[in-house]
Amino acid sequence: MRHKLFLSWVMLLIALSLLSSCSGGGSSDSPQSVPQNGSPLAYEWLMDPTSTGPLVAAHRGAHKDVPENSLAAIRAASVLGADFVEIDVRHTSDGVLVLMHDSNVSRTTGVSAEIETLTYAQVQQLTLLGSNPSNPETTKVPTFEQALALAVETSVMLYVDIKTDRYDLIINAVQAGSYQKVALLRDYLETLINIYALDSSLLLMPPVGSIDELNTAVAALPTLKIVEYSNDSPNSAFCAAAKALGVKVQQDVIANGDIIALMTGSYGGWENFIDAGVWLLQTDQPDMLVPAVLNYRQTGILSP
């Protein structure tokens, strides 16, 4: 009798284990999942023409408790479950790509100097404001290469806002580490056309403000997968036009999503973007939006 009961419990445990693996067990629908080919799940969704999202991009990383554009901000965004991390890339006087939003480093380091006039060695002498000495990832201005490597480690994609005219350095950095599946390059169409001519395998995202500009971008970049809609308000007609062309839409939801949520507690602003068809939402509040979007993917309801 005891032997039969033991076998019954074993069979039950095996069945539960198989059921958990088939249902995903909390990883197949999570932005932290990594497919067998080693690329981030966000990349798989970007390349999937049937993917409707929504996905979340953490603007300058998750920077509530750590400096923006730091390695710590990238890691914090990945821990929250963000699909993309937006970073800003500039170059030093000796041609090293670093993460910095402003042309002058004063706001983030307290030292007034143009980033392009500093050598990389000089940049490494700076300390990011708001950093924690016990956490090295919060203290120093990181290189683009370090950010790319961390993106692979944490299974996020980087939404790379190119703020340098040295796009040759950008191309070289992505190619050198075979980072094509973790780097989505954002710049104006004219620059992206030049980048495309040098390497058509790179993922590109031009900002466009109208359906006419969308059509121009698609014609110029035949492999285009996503555009940035450069408007503060959602536009269902634009998103429908993009979808008809097989192109996804990224949009900044800070003004008409984040602020509304913070001031009123309503997620209606974010929901308007999702209802319009925006695939990737860029936010300064990933700690609030990520869990809401994860819930939306499972239930169709945008809520904490």
N, C-alpha and C positions, 0 to 999 in steps of 0.2 A: 504493500500500500504506500509506504513512504517512498519507495523507488518510483512508483507511478506519479506521485505528487511532485517529486523532484524533476522528473522528465517534463511534466506539464509546465512547471515554472520556467524551465530552460526554453521550451518551445515558445512560451509567452514572451520572454525577454528577447529572443531572436526576432519574433514578429514585430515587437515594438521598435527594435533597432532598425529593421528594414523599412518600417513605415516612416521613421524619422528621417532616414537617408533619402527616401523617395520624395518626401514633402519638402525637403530643403533644410530642415532642422535649424533654420535661422541664418543660413549663410547664402543660399542661392539667390535670394532677393535682396541681399544686403550689399551696399556699395563697397563694403570691405572685402567681398568675395574676389577671388582671383581664379579665372578660368585655367584650364590645364595648359594652355599655351603661354601662361605667365604674364599676360597683359592685364591691365586693370579692367574690371567689369564695365566701367564707364566707356572705355574704348569699344568694347563689344556692342554696347548700346548705341554709341555714336555711329558705328558702321552698319547697324541693323536698320534697314529702311522701315521696318514696322514699329520701331520703338517710338512711343509717344511721350516718354518721360512721366512726370517731370524729374529733373535732376537738379542738384544744388551745387553752386560754386561759392566757396568762401572767399570774399573779397579781401585781398592781401593776407589771406589765411585767417584763422580764428584768433583775432588779436585783442580780445577783451582783457586777458590777463598776461599776455606776452607781447613783445614788440611786433608790429606789422612787418610783413616781408622777411621774417626771421625763419630759421629752420624750425624753431619751436612753434611758430604759428602754423606752419605746414603740418607738423605732427599733430598739433591740437585739433586741426580741422579733420584730419584723418580719423582721430579718435572719436570725434563727434559723429562721423559717418558721412562727411561731405564727399561728393563724387569728384569734384574739381576743386583745385585751389588756385585762385587768381594771384599772379605775382607780376611785379614790374621789373623790367630788366634794362640796365644801362651799362655803359662801359667806362673803365678807368682810363687814365692817360696812356697807360701802357697796354691797353687792349684786353683787359680782363673783364668779363661780364659779371656784374654783381646785381643783387636785388635791392632796388631803391626806387621809390615812387617819384620823389621830387628831384629836380636837377641839382638843388642845393641840399646838402646833408644836415643842415641846421635843425630842422624840425625833429628829426629822428635821432640825432646824435649830440645836439647842443653845440656843434662846431660849424661855423659858417664857412662853407667852401663848396665850389661846384665839383660834382663828382668827376667830371671829365678832366679836371685839372689835377686830380690826385692820382698818385700811383697806387697800385694794389697794396703795396707795403704800407703806405700811409693810411689807406682805408682800414687796414687790419689793426691800426693803432686806435681806431675809434671804438667807442662802446655805445651800443644802442640804449637809448633812454628807456627806463622801465624794465631793464633786464635784471636777471637774478644771477648773481655770481656763482651760485651753486649749480646752475644749469647752463652749460656752455652754449647750448643751442639758442639761448636768448641774448647772448652778449655781443656777438660779432655780426657784421654785415656779411651774409653768405654769398658765395659765388653761384652762378647759374648752374654750373656742373654739380655742385653740392645739392642744390634743389632738385635737379633731375634725378640724382641718385636716391635721394630721400623719397621722391615720388614713387620710384620703383619699390623701395623698401616698404612703404606704407600703402601701396596699391591705390593711389589716387592719380588723377590726371592733372597736369598743370595747364592752366589757361594763362598763356604767356603774353602779357601786354608789352609789346616791344617799344621801348622808349629810347632807342639808340638807332643811329643811321648805319651802324656797323652790322647789318643783317648777315653779312658774310660770317661774322663770329657766331651768330645764332645758329646758322646752318651747320657750321663746323662742330659746334658743341653737341647738337642733336645727333649728327651723323657719327661722331667719334664714339659715343656710348651706345649707339643703336637705340636712341630714345624716341623713335618715331611714334611709338604707341602711348607715350605719356606726355607729349608736348603738343598742345594746340596753340598755334601761333597767331596772335591778333595784331594786325597793323592795317594801315590804309591800303586800298586796293592796288594803287600804283606800286607800292613796295612789295605786296604779295605777288603781283604778276612777275616781278623780278626774281623773287624767291622761287616761285613755281618753275620758272625757266631753268633754274639751276638744279632743282630737285622737286620733281612733281609728286614724290611720295610723301612729302611733309603735309601735316594737317594744318589747314589755314582757315582763318575766320576774319573776313573783312567786316567793318561796320558799314551798314547801309541804312538809309533813312526813308526809302520809298520802294514801291514795287518796281519802278523803272530802274533804280539803282541795284535792286536785287537781280533783275534780269541781266544787267550789265556785268555784274559779278559772276553770275553763273556762266555767261558766255565767255568770260575771260579766264575762268578757272574751271575747266571741265570736270575735275574730280572733287569739286566743292561739296562738303557735307554739312556745313553749318555757317550761318551768318549771325552777326550781332545786329539787332534792331536798335538803332541809336535814337531811342525816344523813351521818355519817362513813362508813357502810358501804354497799356496793352492795345493791340490792334489785331482783331481776329481776321480781318480781310488780308492783312499782310501775312499772317501765319498760314492762312489757307493757300495763298499764292506760293509761299515757300514750300509747303508740303506738296503741292502739285508738281513742283520742280524737283522733289526728292531732297529738299534741304531743310535742316532743322534750324530752330531759332533760339538764340541766347539773348537775354535782356536783363538789364540792371533793374532790380526791384526795390532798391533802397528808398527812393523818394515816395513811391506810391504803394509800398508794401511794408518795409521795415518800420518806417516812421508811424504808420497807422497802427501796426501791431503793438509798438512800444507805447504809444499815446493812449490808445483806446482798448487794447487787448483783443481787438478784432483781427482775424486772419483773412478778412474779406478782400483786402488789397492784394495779397498774395494769390488768393483764389481767382481773382479777375485775370491775372496773367496766365494761370494754368488753364482756365476756361477758354481763353483766347487762343491757346495752342502753343504757348512758349515751352520749349523743351528743357532749357537750362536757365535757372534763375540765379542771378548773382546777388548775394546778400552780405550785409555786415552783421547779420544775426543768425549765423549757422546753428547756434545752440538752440534757437527756437524753431527755425524753419526746417532743419534736417529731420527731427522727429515727426514734425507735422507732415512732411512729404513722405516719409516712410509709412506713416499711417494711411496717407492718401493712396499710396500704391496698393495697399492691402485691402482697404475698405471703400475707397472712393470719397472719403471724407477728410478734409484738411483740418486737423485738430491736433493738439499736443498729444 
